[in-house]
Amino acid sequence: AAERLRALPEVHYHLG
């Protein structure tokens, strides 16, 4: 989800 991690909660998982 690197292309939409801005919209998904995954951004929090990737950035910590």
C-alpha positions as CSV (number, residue, x, y, z in Angstrom):
1,A,0.0,0.0,0.0
2,A,3.0,2.2,-0.7
3,E,0.9,4.2,-3.2
4,R,-2.0,4.9,-0.9
5,L,-0.5,4.6,2.6
6,R,-1.6,8.3,2.9
7,A,-5.2,7.2,2.9
8,L,-4.9,3.9,4.8
9,P,-3.9,3.4,8.4
10,E,-0.9,1.5,7.0
11,V,1.0,4.7,7.1
12,H,1.1,4.5,10.9
13,Y,2.4,1.0,10.7
14,H,5.2,1.8,8.2
15,L,6.2,5.0,10.0
16,G,5.7,3.6,13.4
